Amino acid sequence: MAFQTWQIGLDIQNGQLCALGIQRRRNGWQLRHWWQHALPQDTLRNGVLQRPAELTAVLRCWRKHLPRQVSLRVGFPPQLALQHHLDLPRQRLSEPERSSYVRAAARQFFPLEPDALTLDYRELSDSPGQICITAARREMLEQWLACFSRAGLLPQIFELTATALRSLSLALALEPTATLVHRLADHWLWFAPQNTRQPCGWCSYAEAADYPTLRMRYLPASSVIYYSAVDADLLPENARDLLPLDALQLMQAPLPRCSGCFALAAGLALRPEDH
C-alpha cells in the first residue's frame, strides 16, 4: 500500500503555493502531480497566516486534484520555530524516558512554558549522542492545522522549510560539501553541511539584501553552491543551477517552466519517513 500512496510536498509562501506529488516505482520516483497557484504577498507575516480563509479556499480547490490517500508534508516557516542542540546522557534512553528528558531540557532553552510549545526532536546522524530539539508555539501550529482541516487535508509532517533543502541534496546525491541556497519573496533559505552545528538556516532580506551579501555574511566557507529561486531568477556568478526534478526518474510533459520554484516542495516530498 505504501507504494500506492503519493508523497506530496507543499510549500506555502508569500506570492505563491507550490505542490509536488511523487510515487515510488520499481525504477525510482515518478512525478504524479505538480500544482502552482498565486497567493497574496501578505499571506504570511513573520510566518503567521494573515489570510487563512483565502488560503483554505485555495487548498480546498487543490484537494480535488488529489487521490484520497496521500502522505502530505508541509513546509513550516522558520520564523515560527526555535532550535537547540542537546547532548544525550551516556546511558541510552528509550521512550518515554527520552521524551521526558527532552521536555525537562526545553524548560531551560526556550522562553515559553513547555505546555505552550509543540516539541519535536531528532538524533543527529553526523553527531552521535546529540539531538536537535525544535520548538514551535502550539497556537501557531494549531492555526495552520485548522486551515488544512477546513480544506479536508491532514498533514502527516510539518518540516522546517530550510530542512527540505537537506532532503533534496540527499535525493540528488550532490557533493557532500555542497551548499544549497533558495531565494524566496522576502527571505533566504540554505543548507550548508559544513556548518556542522547549524547546517540549515535562513535570514530576511533586511539581513542580506542580495546574494553576494548572503555569501559573505552567512556562507563564507561554501565553495560549491547550488542556487534556486521562487521565480526565474538569473543564476548568480559561480553558482550552479539547482534542478530539483533531476531527483526523479519518471516524468512526462507538461513539466513546470521554472523547476527551481519547486525546490522546497520537492525536498518535502522526498523527505525520508521517520522511524
C-alpha positions as CSV (number, residue, x, y, z in Angstrom):
1,M,0.0,0.0,0.0
2,A,2.9,2.4,0.8
3,F,3.9,2.2,-2.9
4,Q,0.4,3.3,-3.9
5,T,0.5,6.4,-1.8
6,W,1.5,9.8,-3.3
7,Q,4.1,11.6,-1.2
8,I,3.3,15.3,-1.6
9,G,5.4,18.3,-0.6
10,L,3.5,21.6,-0.1
11,D,5.4,24.9,0.0
12,I,3.3,27.9,1.0
13,Q,5.0,31.3,0.7
14,N,4.1,35.0,0.1
15,G,3.2,35.2,-3.5
16,Q,2.6,31.6,-4.4
17,L,1.9,28.0,-3.4
18,C,3.9,25.1,-4.9
19,A,3.0,21.4,-4.6
20,L,4.7,18.3,-5.9
21,G,3.4,14.8,-5.7
22,I,5.6,11.7,-6.3
23,Q,5.2,8.0,-6.1
24,R,7.8,5.3,-5.7
25,R,8.1,2.8,-8.6
26,R,10.5,-0.1,-9.2
27,N,12.7,2.2,-11.3
28,G,12.7,5.1,-8.9
29,W,10.4,8.1,-8.2
30,Q,7.6,9.0,-10.6
31,L,6.3,12.6,-10.8
32,R,2.5,12.2,-10.4
33,H,1.4,15.8,-9.8
34,W,2.5,19.4,-9.7
35,W,0.5,22.5,-8.9
36,Q,1.3,26.1,-8.6
37,H,-1.1,28.9,-7.5
38,A,-0.7,32.6,-6.9
39,L,-1.2,33.9,-3.3
40,P,-1.3,37.4,-1.9
41,Q,2.1,38.9,-0.9
42,D,0.8,39.3,2.6
43,T,-0.3,35.7,3.1
44,L,2.3,35.3,5.8
45,R,3.7,37.9,8.2
46,N,6.7,36.6,10.1
47,G,5.4,33.1,9.4
48,V,1.9,33.8,10.8
49,L,-1.0,33.2,8.5
50,Q,-2.8,36.5,7.7
51,R,-5.4,35.3,5.3
52,P,-6.4,31.8,6.5
53,A,-9.9,31.9,4.8
54,E,-8.4,32.7,1.4
55,L,-5.7,30.0,1.8
56,T,-8.3,27.5,2.8
57,A,-10.3,28.2,-0.4
58,V,-7.2,27.6,-2.5
59,L,-6.3,24.4,-0.6
60,R,-9.9,23.1,-0.9
61,C,-9.7,23.6,-4.7
62,W,-6.3,21.9,-4.8
63,R,-7.7,18.9,-2.8
64,K,-9.9,18.0,-5.7
65,H,-6.8,17.2,-7.8
66,L,-5.5,14.6,-5.3
67,P,-6.3,11.0,-4.6
68,R,-8.0,10.1,-1.3
69,Q,-4.9,8.7,0.4
70,V,-1.8,10.9,0.3
71,S,1.2,11.5,2.6
72,L,1.2,15.3,2.9
73,R,4.4,17.0,4.0
74,V,4.1,20.8,4.6
75,G,6.8,23.4,4.9
76,F,6.7,25.2,8.2
77,P,8.1,28.8,8.4
78,P,11.4,29.1,10.2
79,Q,10.3,32.3,11.8
80,L,7.9,30.3,14.0
81,A,10.4,27.8,15.3
82,L,13.3,27.7,17.7
83,Q,16.1,25.1,17.7
84,H,18.6,23.9,20.2
85,H,21.2,21.1,20.2
86,L,21.2,18.9,23.3
87,D,23.7,16.2,24.5
88,L,22.1,13.0,25.4
89,P,23.2,11.3,28.7
90,R,25.6,8.5,28.3
91,Q,23.1,6.0,29.5
92,R,20.9,5.2,26.5
93,L,17.3,6.4,27.0
94,S,14.3,4.8,25.4
95,E,10.7,6.1,25.2
96,P,9.0,7.5,27.2
97,E,12.1,8.4,29.3
98,R,13.7,10.2,26.3
99,S,10.7,12.4,25.8
100,S,10.6,13.3,29.4
101,Y,14.3,14.2,29.3
102,V,13.7,16.5,26.3
103,R,10.7,18.3,27.8
104,A,12.7,18.9,31.0
105,A,15.6,20.3,29.0
106,A,13.2,22.5,27.0
107,R,12.4,24.5,30.1
108,Q,16.0,25.7,30.2
109,F,16.3,26.6,26.5
110,F,13.0,28.1,25.4
111,P,11.4,31.2,26.8
112,L,7.9,29.7,27.0
113,E,6.3,27.1,29.2
114,P,6.5,23.6,27.7
115,D,2.7,23.4,27.6
116,A,2.7,26.4,25.2
117,L,5.1,24.7,22.8
118,T,5.0,21.8,20.4
119,L,8.3,19.9,20.7
120,D,10.0,17.7,18.1
121,Y,13.5,16.2,18.2
122,R,15.7,14.0,16.1
123,E,19.1,12.4,16.7
124,L,21.9,14.0,14.6
125,S,23.4,11.4,12.2
126,D,26.6,13.3,11.9
127,S,26.9,14.0,15.7
128,P,26.2,10.8,17.6
129,G,25.0,11.4,21.1
130,Q,23.3,14.7,20.2
131,I,19.7,15.6,19.3
132,C,18.3,18.7,17.8
133,I,15.1,20.0,19.5
134,T,12.7,22.1,17.5
135,A,10.0,24.1,19.4
136,A,7.1,26.0,17.9
137,R,4.2,27.8,19.6
138,R,1.3,25.4,19.9
139,E,-1.2,28.1,19.0
140,M,0.6,28.9,15.7
141,L,0.8,25.2,14.7
142,E,-2.9,24.8,15.6
143,Q,-3.7,27.8,13.3
144,W,-2.0,26.0,10.4
145,L,-3.7,22.7,11.2
146,A,-7.2,24.4,11.4
147,C,-6.6,25.8,7.9
148,F,-5.8,22.4,6.5
149,S,-8.7,20.7,8.3
150,R,-11.2,23.1,6.8
151,A,-9.8,22.2,3.4
152,G,-10.2,18.5,4.0
153,L,-6.4,17.9,4.4
154,L,-4.4,16.2,7.1
155,P,-0.6,16.9,7.0
156,Q,1.5,13.9,8.2
157,I,4.6,16.0,8.6
158,F,5.4,19.7,9.2
159,E,9.1,20.3,8.3
160,L,11.1,23.5,8.6
161,T,11.5,24.8,5.0
162,A,15.3,25.0,5.1
163,T,15.5,21.4,6.2
164,A,13.7,20.4,3.0
165,L,16.9,21.5,1.2
166,R,18.8,18.9,3.1
167,S,16.4,16.1,1.9
168,L,16.7,17.5,-1.7
169,S,20.5,17.4,-1.5
170,L,20.5,13.8,-0.4
171,A,18.0,12.8,-3.1
172,L,20.1,14.5,-5.8
173,A,23.2,12.8,-4.5
174,L,25.1,16.1,-4.6
175,E,28.6,16.5,-3.3
176,P,28.7,16.0,0.5
177,T,30.1,19.6,0.9
178,A,27.6,21.3,-1.5
179,T,25.6,24.2,-0.2
180,L,22.0,24.8,-1.4
181,V,20.5,28.3,-1.5
182,H,16.9,29.1,-2.2
183,R,15.6,32.7,-2.6
184,L,12.0,33.5,-1.7
185,A,10.0,36.6,-2.0
186,D,11.2,38.0,1.3
187,H,13.9,35.8,2.8
188,W,16.7,33.3,2.0
189,L,17.0,29.7,2.9
190,W,20.1,27.5,2.8
191,F,21.6,24.1,3.7
192,A,25.3,24.3,4.3
193,P,26.6,20.9,5.6
194,Q,30.0,22.4,6.5
195,N,28.2,24.4,9.3
196,T,28.0,21.3,11.4
197,R,26.3,22.9,14.4
198,Q,23.5,24.6,12.3
199,P,23.6,23.4,8.7
200,C,20.1,24.7,7.9
201,G,19.4,28.4,8.1
202,W,17.5,31.4,6.9
203,C,17.6,35.2,7.0
204,S,15.5,38.1,5.8
205,Y,16.4,40.5,3.1
206,A,17.0,43.1,5.8
207,E,20.0,41.0,6.9
208,A,21.2,40.1,3.4
209,A,19.7,42.2,0.6
210,D,21.5,40.3,-2.2
211,Y,23.3,37.1,-3.0
212,P,26.9,38.4,-2.5
213,T,26.0,39.8,0.9
214,L,24.4,36.5,1.9
215,R,27.5,34.6,0.9
216,M,29.9,36.9,2.7
217,R,27.8,37.0,5.9
218,Y,26.4,33.5,6.3
219,L,28.2,31.2,3.8
220,P,31.9,32.2,3.7
221,A,33.1,28.6,3.8
222,S,30.9,27.4,0.9
223,S,32.8,26.8,-2.3
224,V,30.2,24.8,-4.2
225,I,26.7,26.4,-4.2
226,Y,23.5,25.2,-6.0
227,Y,21.0,28.0,-6.4
228,S,17.3,28.1,-6.9
229,A,14.6,30.8,-6.6
230,V,10.9,31.3,-6.3
231,D,10.9,32.8,-9.8
232,A,13.0,32.5,-13.0
233,D,15.9,34.4,-11.4
234,L,19.3,34.9,-13.1
235,L,21.9,32.4,-11.9
236,P,24.5,34.2,-9.7
237,E,28.1,34.1,-10.8
238,N,29.9,30.9,-9.8
239,A,26.7,29.3,-8.6
240,R,25.2,26.1,-10.1
241,D,21.6,25.6,-11.1
242,L,19.6,23.6,-8.6
243,L,17.3,21.3,-10.6
244,P,15.0,19.5,-8.1
245,L,13.3,17.4,-10.8
246,D,16.6,15.7,-11.5
247,A,15.9,13.7,-8.4
248,L,13.0,11.9,-10.2
249,Q,13.4,9.1,-12.6
250,L,10.0,9.0,-14.3
251,M,8.3,12.2,-15.7
252,Q,6.2,13.2,-18.6
253,A,5.1,16.6,-20.1
254,P,3.8,19.0,-19.2
255,L,6.5,20.0,-16.7
256,P,6.9,23.2,-14.8
257,R,8.6,26.0,-16.7
258,C,10.6,27.1,-13.6
259,S,11.6,23.9,-11.8
260,G,13.6,25.8,-9.2
261,C,10.3,27.1,-7.8
262,F,9.6,23.6,-6.7
263,A,12.9,23.1,-4.8
264,L,11.2,23.1,-1.3
265,A,8.1,21.2,-2.5
266,A,10.4,18.5,-3.9
267,G,12.6,18.3,-0.8
268,L,9.4,17.9,1.3
269,A,8.0,15.2,-1.0
270,L,11.4,13.3,-1.0
271,R,11.8,13.6,2.8
272,P,12.5,10.1,4.3
273,E,9.9,8.7,6.6
274,D,10.6,8.9,10.4
275,H,11.5,5.6,12.1
